[in-house]
Amino acid sequence: MPSEPFLDSGGKRVLLLGNEAIARGLIEGGLDAAAAYPGTPSTEIMETLIKARERYGHYIEWSTNEKVATEVAISAAICGLRASVSMKGVGTNVAAEPLQAFTYMGTVGGFVFITADDPSMNSSHNEQDNRYFAREAYLPTFEPADCSEGKEVARRALLLSEEWHQPVMVRTTTIVGHSSGPVVLGEVTKRERKGVFPRNPQRWTNLPQNARRMRLELIERMASIQEKVEAVEFNSVSGSGSIGYIASGAAYPVLAEALSVLGVVKESRVLKLGTPYPLPNKMVSRLLNSCEKVLVVEELEPFVEDQVAALAHRLNSKAGVSGKQFIPLAGELSVGRVAQGIRAFLGENDEAAAVPSEVERKALELAPPRPPVLCAGCSHRNVFYAMNRVEKSLGKDRMVIKPSDIGCYTLGYQPPLNAVDSNFCMGAGLGTSSGFSRFSGQKVIATIGDSTFYHAGIPPLLNAVMNNADIVLALLDNGTTAMTGHQPHPGVGKRADGGPAGKVEIEKMVRACGVANIDIVAGWDIGALTKAFESAVNRKGVSVVIARQRCVLLVLRERRAAGRKGSVCSVEADKCKGCFICIGKFGCPAMRPAGKKMEIDPEACAGCGACLDEGICPEHAIAGERGGLEK
């Protein structure tokens, strides 16, 4: 087993990624079982647990989707084991239904639901604040302030869940999970792992007659937990000033630095809040009673602010409660943004002296924004290029609508491909296609990846067949869950630990959904892809084109491991006319202008040979081997 700092014995001080620290905390808490669906910024939690499995013996599973992962973890907790489930913030929408039922029932073993929210939408399509879901679902919530605290928060959350007999949530964010910090490792206690199902139909069967009783029991449990969070060590007060501040989770270190930069630490009393739900009301009440006014600093929604304001109203407190009128509602909080808000809160509205933003400006200069692009050699580019070619051949009167889904292929939105017209959530590209076709009368070509198809694409495909939709589905089969780091899915034949698993062949699944028109085409072959789409758009009903080529990053990784090099493409300068049609329409990142000619960077080229298609270079100036990536 490779040496990893999160595998070290207790007492050591090591540098860990926040997600690694959270995983280590679960292990120190006696984790027995973990399930997840990959999604940035949560993926490394499960990846760490996979690497630690051999030493510590817990069960690990990449599940088909977030709902299934949650149900697997719930079953472990019901059997008395300590379990976790982790996912990116928007995955909570998929997992919500079983969680809503489970919180009524209460747990036997510890159960930690980890949501990795994404302020600023670094890798997500919204900024949803899942603390609101926690309140709706009665999930006591822990929020680590930084990566170092993540370990202890995860450990204690697992143990307190078992003590309180209630599932709990750990809400982390991108900055917590993807930053690094020093972590002091605790001891890992070996546990006897044997789950036993406690037969009790009146508890585990969520019929209305049982749910009505369980809801009353839940309310009693939460009232008890409300008292117990007062003693949770992640809530603390510092300072003795007359101006109060409350900071939740990752906002706390930002607030602390902003107060220091502004030189107002001495006159500030700060409540560091680690349990935003339920609030430690007694602690908050003492802060309100000792301050003239209070500013709540939190990322995204005014979740804590609204609770504090309501509590202040009930107490008839003279302390005014402020928050989002001074602290931005959108995006990650920076020291500069918070410092500016504090100045306004304190009545100092001098914009010229507003923030220490020079550092931020210099940082942006050193790291300018770089939009993501499809990798050189990625077959998704070929699919989009072929789709665009077919649409153009149909003429202006037959525009093709091109819905897409969540995955690498969403990058087909970027120029020069411009081949994504809509994108909502996992599986919705196919689901909306049936509606777009029916309600617009236009032809539709939807795109979905293999992992996403197994996750959420099967029900909408069944729906399309059942309702006689007239659509084409481009199913992009690259043999992995590529965007999040090549995790397995049901079509791969491997489990999370690399062992063999049952394999569900994607074309058999498509056929089982009732699709009669299926074409399987090599992903590198733009000519064959074009012909397949031409045939499909001229057929009625549901047609599926499976574009099959393994993820280029996997192929290149295997090449390097084997110590061999593949062929690459090159430009014959005497034939190149400098028209740059190749870059302007195809846009492979290995292509670049060199004066009035085009050239291909041999270090970036994967040698797939897709650019040999005559539509990409009408002068036939590109030399290489067709399908060379797999050879």
C-alpha positions in Angstrom: 0.0 0.0 0.0 1.4 3.4 -0.9 2.4 5.7 1.9 -0.2 8.3 2.6 -0.2 10.8 5.5 -3.8 10.1 6.4 -2.8 6.5 7.1 -0.3 7.4 9.8 -0.7 6.5 13.4 -2.2 8.8 16.1 -0.2 11.7 17.4 1.5 12.7 14.2 1.0 16.2 12.7 0.6 15.9 9.0 -0.5 18.1 6.1 -3.9 17.0 4.7 -6.3 18.1 2.1 -9.6 19.1 3.8 -11.4 16.1 2.2 -8.7 13.8 3.4 -9.0 15.2 6.9 -12.8 14.6 6.8 -12.2 11.0 5.7 -9.6 10.5 8.5 -12.1 11.8 11.0 -14.7 9.3 10.0 -12.1 6.5 10.3 -11.1 7.7 13.8 -14.8 7.7 14.7 -15.0 4.0 13.9 -16.5 4.1 10.4 -17.9 0.8 9.3 -19.4 1.6 5.9 -19.2 4.4 3.3 -21.1 5.0 0.1 -20.9 7.9 -2.3 -21.4 9.1 -5.9 -18.5 11.1 -7.3 -18.9 14.8 -7.6 -16.6 17.8 -7.2 -15.9 19.1 -4.5 -16.6 15.9 -2.5 -14.9 13.2 -4.5 -11.6 13.0 -2.5 -13.5 12.0 0.7 -14.4 8.7 -0.8 -11.1 8.3 -2.7 -9.3 8.6 0.7 -11.6 6.1 2.3 -10.9 3.7 -0.6 -7.1 4.0 0.0 -7.6 3.4 3.7 -9.9 0.5 3.4 -7.3 -2.3 3.4 -5.7 -1.0 6.7 -8.9 -0.2 8.6 -11.4 -2.6 7.2 -14.5 -0.4 6.5 -16.8 -1.2 3.5 -16.6 1.2 0.6 -18.9 1.7 -2.4 -19.2 4.0 -5.4 -23.0 3.7 -5.9 -25.0 4.3 -9.1 -26.3 7.6 -7.9 -26.7 9.7 -4.7 -30.1 8.3 -3.7 -28.8 4.7 -3.9 -25.6 5.7 -2.0 -27.8 7.2 0.8 -29.9 4.1 1.0 -26.9 1.8 1.3 -25.5 3.9 4.1 -28.9 4.1 5.8 -29.1 0.3 5.8 -25.7 0.0 7.5 -26.8 2.5 10.2 -30.0 0.7 10.8 -28.0 -2.5 11.3 -26.1 -0.7 14.1 -23.0 0.1 12.1 -21.4 3.6 11.7 -21.9 4.9 8.2 -21.3 7.9 6.0 -22.6 9.0 2.6 -20.9 11.9 0.7 -21.8 13.9 -2.4 -21.6 17.3 -4.0 -24.2 19.9 -2.9 -26.6 19.4 -5.8 -26.5 15.6 -5.2 -28.6 16.3 -2.1 -31.5 16.9 -4.4 -31.2 13.3 -5.6 -30.7 11.9 -2.1 -33.5 13.9 -0.4 -36.3 11.4 -0.4 -34.7 8.6 1.6 -33.1 11.1 4.0 -36.5 12.7 4.7 -37.9 9.3 5.7 -34.9 8.2 7.7 -34.8 11.3 9.9 -38.3 10.4 11.2 -37.1 6.9 12.1 -33.9 7.9 13.8 -30.8 5.8 13.6 -29.2 3.0 15.5 -25.6 3.4 14.5 -23.9 6.7 13.7 -25.0 8.2 10.3 -23.2 11.2 8.7 -24.6 12.8 5.6 -21.8 14.9 4.0 -22.8 17.6 1.5 -20.0 19.5 -0.2 -21.6 22.9 -1.2 -20.0 25.1 -3.8 -20.1 28.9 -3.2 -19.0 30.7 -6.4 -20.1 27.6 -8.4 -16.5 26.5 -9.1 -17.8 23.1 -10.4 -21.6 23.2 -9.9 -24.6 24.7 -11.7 -26.0 26.5 -8.7 -25.1 27.8 -5.2 -27.7 26.0 -3.2 -27.2 26.2 0.5 -28.1 22.8 1.9 -28.4 24.1 5.5 -32.0 24.8 4.5 -32.5 21.2 3.5 -31.0 20.2 6.9 -33.7 22.2 8.7 -36.5 20.8 6.5 -35.3 17.3 7.1 -34.4 17.7 10.8 -30.7 16.9 10.3 -28.5 18.4 13.0 -25.7 20.1 11.1 -22.0 20.5 11.7 -19.9 23.0 9.7 -16.1 22.9 9.9 -14.3 26.2 9.8 -11.3 25.0 7.8 -9.6 21.8 6.6 -7.9 21.2 9.9 -11.1 21.2 11.8 -12.7 19.0 9.3 -11.2 15.8 10.8 -12.5 16.4 14.3 -15.9 17.6 13.1 -16.4 14.4 11.1 -15.3 12.2 14.0 -17.5 13.9 16.5 -20.5 14.0 14.1 -20.3 10.3 13.7 -20.2 9.6 17.4 -22.8 12.2 18.3 -25.2 10.9 15.7 -25.1 7.5 17.4 -25.4 9.1 20.9 -28.4 11.2 19.8 -30.0 8.4 17.7 -30.4 10.9 14.9 -28.8 11.2 11.4 -26.6 14.3 11.1 -25.2 16.4 8.3 -21.7 17.7 7.8 -21.8 20.7 5.5 -18.5 21.4 3.9 -17.6 23.7 1.0 -15.1 23.9 -1.8 -12.6 26.0 0.1 -12.7 23.6 3.1 -12.4 20.4 1.1 -9.8 21.6 -1.4 -7.4 23.6 0.8 -4.7 22.0 2.8 -3.7 22.4 6.5 -1.9 20.8 9.4 -3.9 18.0 11.1 -3.0 16.2 14.3 -4.0 12.6 13.8 -6.0 10.8 16.6 -6.0 7.1 17.4 -8.0 4.7 15.4 -9.8 2.0 17.5 -10.4 -1.3 15.9 -14.1 -2.2 16.1 -15.9 -5.5 15.7 -18.0 -5.0 12.6 -21.1 -7.1 12.5 -24.4 -5.6 11.6 -27.6 -7.0 12.8 -31.0 -5.9 11.4 -33.3 -5.0 14.4 -36.7 -6.2 13.1 -39.2 -3.5 14.0 -41.8 -2.9 11.2 -43.5 -0.2 13.2 -40.2 1.8 13.0 -38.8 0.9 9.7 -42.0 1.0 7.6 -42.8 4.5 6.8 -46.6 4.2 6.5 -48.6 7.2 7.6 -49.9 5.4 10.7 -46.2 5.0 11.8 -44.9 8.3 10.5 -47.4 10.3 12.5 -46.0 8.8 15.7 -42.4 9.0 14.6 -42.8 12.7 13.8 -43.7 13.4 17.4 -40.7 11.3 18.5 -38.5 13.3 16.2 -39.7 16.6 17.6 -38.8 15.3 21.1 -35.3 14.1 19.9 -34.6 17.5 18.3 -35.6 19.4 21.5 -33.1 17.3 23.4 -30.4 17.9 20.7 -31.2 21.6 20.9 -30.0 21.6 24.5 -27.0 19.4 23.8 -25.4 21.5 21.0 -24.7 24.1 23.7 -21.8 21.9 24.8 -20.5 21.0 21.4 -16.9 22.1 21.2 -17.1 23.7 17.8 -19.2 26.5 19.2 -17.2 29.1 21.1 -17.0 32.8 22.0 -13.9 35.0 22.0 -13.3 38.6 22.8 -15.1 41.0 25.1 -16.1 44.0 23.0 -19.5 45.6 22.6 -19.8 44.8 18.9 -20.8 41.2 18.2 -20.0 39.0 15.3 -21.3 35.5 14.5 -19.5 33.5 11.8 -20.5 30.1 10.5 -18.2 27.5 9.1 -15.7 28.6 6.5 -16.7 32.3 7.1 -15.1 32.2 10.5 -11.4 32.4 9.5 -12.3 35.0 6.9 -14.0 37.1 9.5 -11.1 36.7 12.0 -8.6 37.9 9.4 -10.8 40.8 8.3 -11.1 42.0 11.9 -7.4 41.8 12.3 -6.7 43.7 9.0 -9.1 46.4 10.1 -7.6 46.6 13.6 -10.9 46.2 15.4 -10.3 42.9 17.2 -10.2 44.4 20.7 -13.7 45.9 20.5 -15.2 42.7 18.9 -16.9 39.8 20.5 -17.0 36.8 18.2 -19.2 33.7 18.3 -17.6 30.9 16.2 -20.5 28.7 15.1 -20.0 25.1 14.3 -23.6 24.0 14.5 -25.8 26.2 12.4 -28.8 23.9 13.0 -29.9 23.7 15.6 -28.4 26.9 17.0 -26.9 27.0 20.5 -29.6 29.4 21.5 -28.3 30.0 25.0 -24.9 31.0 23.7 -26.4 33.2 21.1 -28.7 34.8 23.7 -25.7 35.7 25.9 -24.0 37.3 22.9 -27.1 39.4 22.1 -27.5 40.5 25.7 -23.8 41.7 25.9 -23.6 43.6 22.6 -25.0 46.8 21.1 -25.3 45.2 17.6 -24.4 42.0 15.9 -23.2 41.1 12.4 -23.8 37.6 11.1 -21.1 36.6 8.6 -21.9 33.5 6.5 -21.6 32.3 3.0 -24.6 32.2 0.7 -28.1 32.4 2.3 -29.0 34.3 5.5 -29.6 30.9 7.2 -28.0 31.8 10.6 -29.0 35.4 10.3 -32.7 34.7 10.1 -32.5 32.4 13.1 -30.6 34.9 15.2 -32.9 37.7 14.2 -35.9 35.6 15.2 -34.3 34.8 18.6 -33.5 38.4 19.2 -37.1 39.3 18.5 -38.4 36.7 21.0 -35.9 37.9 23.6 -36.9 41.5 23.0 -33.2 42.1 22.6 -31.9 45.7 22.1 -29.0 44.4 19.9 -29.7 45.0 16.2 -29.0 42.0 14.0 -27.5 42.6 10.6 -26.1 40.3 7.9 -26.8 40.2 4.2 -27.3 44.0 3.8 -23.5 44.1 4.5 -22.2 40.6 3.5 -22.6 39.4 -0.1 -25.3 36.9 -0.8 -23.5 35.3 -3.7 -20.0 33.7 -4.0 -17.2 32.7 -1.7 -16.3 35.2 0.9 -12.9 36.8 0.8 -11.2 38.9 3.4 -11.6 42.0 1.2 -15.4 41.4 0.7 -16.0 40.8 4.4 -13.8 43.8 5.5 -15.7 46.1 3.2 -19.0 44.8 4.8 -17.6 45.3 8.3 -16.7 48.9 7.4 -20.2 49.6 6.3 -21.6 47.8 9.3 -19.5 50.1 11.6 -20.6 53.2 9.7 -17.3 53.7 7.8 -18.3 54.1 4.2 -15.1 55.4 2.8 -14.8 53.4 -0.4 -11.2 54.5 -1.1 -10.1 52.8 2.1 -12.4 49.9 1.7 -10.4 46.7 1.5 -7.0 45.2 1.2 -7.9 44.2 -2.4 -4.4 44.8 -3.9 -3.4 41.3 -2.9 -6.5 39.9 -4.6 -5.8 41.9 -7.8 -2.2 40.6 -7.9 -3.5 37.1 -7.4 -5.8 37.4 -10.4 -3.0 38.7 -12.5 -0.8 35.7 -11.6 -3.7 33.3 -12.2 -6.0 34.7 -15.0 -9.3 32.9 -15.6 -8.9 29.8 -17.9 -12.1 28.3 -19.2 -12.1 24.5 -19.2 -11.9 22.7 -22.6 -12.2 19.1 -23.8 -8.9 17.3 -23.7 -6.9 16.8 -26.9 -8.0 13.4 -28.3 -11.4 13.4 -26.4 -14.0 11.7 -28.6 -16.7 14.0 -27.3 -15.3 16.7 -29.5 -15.7 14.4 -32.5 -19.4 13.8 -31.6 -20.2 17.5 -31.4 -18.4 18.2 -34.6 -20.3 15.5 -36.4 -23.6 16.8 -34.9 -22.9 20.3 -36.1 -22.0 19.0 -39.6 -25.3 17.1 -39.8 -27.3 20.1 -38.6 -25.6 22.3 -41.3 -26.5 19.8 -44.0 -30.2 19.9 -43.1 -30.4 23.6 -44.0 -31.5 26.7 -42.1 -35.1 25.5 -42.0 -34.3 22.4 -39.9 -32.4 23.6 -36.8 -31.4 20.8 -34.5 -31.9 21.4 -30.7 -29.0 20.0 -28.7 -29.7 19.5 -25.0 -26.9 18.1 -22.9 -26.2 16.8 -19.5 -23.7 16.9 -16.6 -20.2 15.7 -17.4 -17.1 16.5 -19.5 -19.3 16.7 -22.6 -21.0 19.8 -21.1 -17.9 21.6 -22.4 -19.4 21.2 -25.9 -21.0 24.5 -25.0 -17.7 26.3 -25.4 -16.7 27.8 -28.8 -15.8 26.7 -31.4 -18.2 23.8 -31.0 -21.2 25.7 -29.6 -23.1 22.4 -29.5 -25.0 22.6 -26.2 -28.3 24.4 -26.2 -29.5 23.5 -22.7 -28.3 21.9 -19.5 -30.2 21.4 -16.3 -29.1 18.5 -14.1 -28.2 14.8 -14.2 -30.5 13.0 -16.7 -32.4 16.2 -17.7 -30.8 16.5 -21.1 -32.7 13.4 -22.2 -35.8 14.1 -20.2 -36.2 17.6 -21.8 -35.5 16.3 -25.2 -38.8 14.5 -25.4 -40.6 17.8 -24.6 -38.5 19.9 -26.9 -39.2 17.6 -29.8 -42.9 17.4 -29.1 -43.5 21.1 -28.3 -41.3 22.7 -31.0 -41.6 20.1 -33.8 -37.8 20.4 -34.3 -35.4 17.5 -34.4 -33.4 16.9 -31.2 -30.0 15.3 -30.6 -29.3 14.9 -26.9 -25.9 14.1 -25.4 -25.3 12.1 -22.3 -22.3 10.2 -20.9 -22.2 6.6 -19.8 -21.9 7.2 -16.1 -24.7 9.8 -16.2 -26.8 7.4 -18.2 -26.6 4.8 -15.4 -27.1 7.5 -12.8 -30.2 9.2 -14.2 -30.6 8.5 -17.9 -32.5 5.2 -17.9 -35.9 6.6 -16.7 -36.1 9.4 -19.2 -35.1 7.0 -22.0 -37.9 4.6 -21.0 -40.2 7.7 -20.9 -39.1 8.7 -24.4 -39.9 5.2 -25.8 -43.2 4.9 -23.9 -44.4 8.3 -25.3 -43.2 7.8 -28.8 -40.7 10.7 -28.7 -38.9 11.7 -31.9 -35.4 12.2 -30.7 -31.8 11.1 -31.2 -29.6 10.3 -28.2 -25.8 10.5 -28.5 -24.6 8.2 -25.7 -20.9 9.0 -25.1 -19.4 5.9 -23.8 -15.8 6.5 -22.6 -15.8 3.7 -20.1 -15.5 5.6 -16.9 -16.8 8.5 -14.8 -14.2 10.8 -16.3 -15.0 14.3 -15.0 -14.5 13.4 -11.3 -11.4 11.3 -11.6 -12.3 8.0 -13.4 -14.5 6.2 -10.8 -16.2 3.0 -11.9 -19.9 2.7 -12.8 -22.1 -0.3 -13.6 -20.7 -0.5 -17.2 -17.0 -0.8 -16.1 -16.9 -4.2 -14.4 -14.9 -3.0 -11.4 -15.8 -2.0 -7.9 -14.5 1.0 -5.9 -11.5 -1.1 -4.5 -10.6 -2.3 -8.0 -12.0 -5.8 -7.6 -14.2 -7.4 -10.2 -17.9 -6.5 -10.3 -21.0 -7.3 -12.3 -21.0 -5.4 -15.7 -24.1 -4.0 -17.3 -23.4 -3.6 -21.1 -24.8 -0.2 -22.1 -26.2 -1.3 -25.5 -28.1 -4.2 -23.9 -29.5 -1.7 -21.4 -30.5 0.6 -24.2 -32.2 -2.2 -26.1 -33.9 -3.4 -22.9 -35.4 0.1 -22.6 -37.2 -0.6 -25.9 -35.0 1.2 -28.4 -34.8 -0.6 -31.7 -32.5 1.8 -33.6 -29.0 1.6 -32.1 -25.8 2.4 -33.9 -22.4 1.8 -32.2 -19.6 3.9 -33.7 -15.9 4.3 -32.9 -15.6 7.7 -31.2 -12.6 8.8 -33.2 -14.3 8.2 -36.6 -16.0 11.5 -37.5 -17.1 10.1 -40.9 -18.9 7.2 -39.3 -20.4 9.4 -36.6 -21.7 11.8 -39.3 -23.4 9.0 -41.2 -24.9 7.6 -38.0 -26.4 11.0 -37.1 -27.6 11.5 -40.7 -29.5 8.3 -40.6 -30.8 8.9 -37.1 -32.3 12.4 -37.7 -34.1 11.1 -40.7 -35.8 8.3 -38.8 -38.9 8.7 -36.7 -39.0 7.6 -33.0 -36.1 7.1 -30.6 -32.7 6.4 -32.1 -29.5 6.0 -30.1 -25.9 6.5 -31.4 -23.4 5.0 -29.0 -20.0 6.7 -29.6 -17.4 4.4 -28.0 -13.9 5.4 -27.2 -12.1 5.1 -23.9 -11.3 8.3 -22.1 -8.1 9.6 -23.6 -6.6 10.3 -20.1 -6.9 6.6 -19.2 -5.2 5.5 -22.5 -2.4 7.9 -22.0 -1.9 6.8 -18.4 -1.6 3.2 -19.5 0.9 4.2 -22.2 3.1 6.0 -19.7 2.9 3.1 -17.2 4.0 0.7 -20.0 6.8 3.0 -21.1 5.6 3.3 -24.6 4.7 6.3 -26.8 1.9 6.4 -29.3 1.8 8.1 -32.7 1.0 11.8 -33.0 -0.4 13.9 -35.8 1.5 16.6 -37.5 1.0 19.4 -40.1 2.7 19.2 -43.6 3.6 22.9 -43.8 3.8 22.9 -47.6 0.1 21.9 -47.8 -1.2 24.1 -45.1 -2.9 27.2 -46.6 -3.4 29.0 -43.2 -7.2 28.9 -43.4 -7.4 27.8 -39.7 -10.7 26.0 -40.4 -9.3 23.3 -38.2 -9.0 25.5 -35.2 -12.1 27.6 -36.0 -14.5 24.7 -36.2 -12.9 21.7 -34.4 -10.8 23.5 -31.8 -8.5 20.7 -30.5 -6.2 22.3 -27.9 -3.2 20.5 -29.5 -3.7 22.8 -32.5 -2.1 26.2 -32.5 -1.2 29.0 -35.0 2.4 29.3 -35.9 2.6 32.5 -37.9 0.5 32.0 -41.0 0.4 28.3 -40.7 -1.1 25.9 -38.2 0.9 23.4 -36.2 0.2 20.5 -33.8 2.0 20.4 -30.5 3.4 16.9 -30.3 3.5 17.0 -26.5 -0.3 17.8 -26.4 -1.5 15.6 -29.3 -2.9 12.2 -28.2 -2.7 10.7 -31.7 -6.4 9.9 -32.1 -6.3 10.9 -35.8 -9.8 12.5 -35.7 -8.4 15.6 -37.4 -7.6 13.6 -40.5 -11.3 14.0 -41.5 -11.5 16.0 -44.7 -14.0 18.4 -43.2 -11.4 19.6 -40.6 -8.7 20.1 -43.1 -9.9 20.5 -46.7 -6.3 20.7 -47.9 -5.4 17.3 -46.4 -2.4 19.0 -44.6 -2.6 16.9 -41.5 -0.7 13.6 -41.3 -1.2 10.9 -38.8 -3.0 7.5 -38.1 -6.7 7.1 -38.0 -7.8 5.5 -34.7 -4.2 5.8 -33.5 -5.1 6.4 -29.9 -5.9 2.8 -29.1 -3.0 1.3 -31.0 
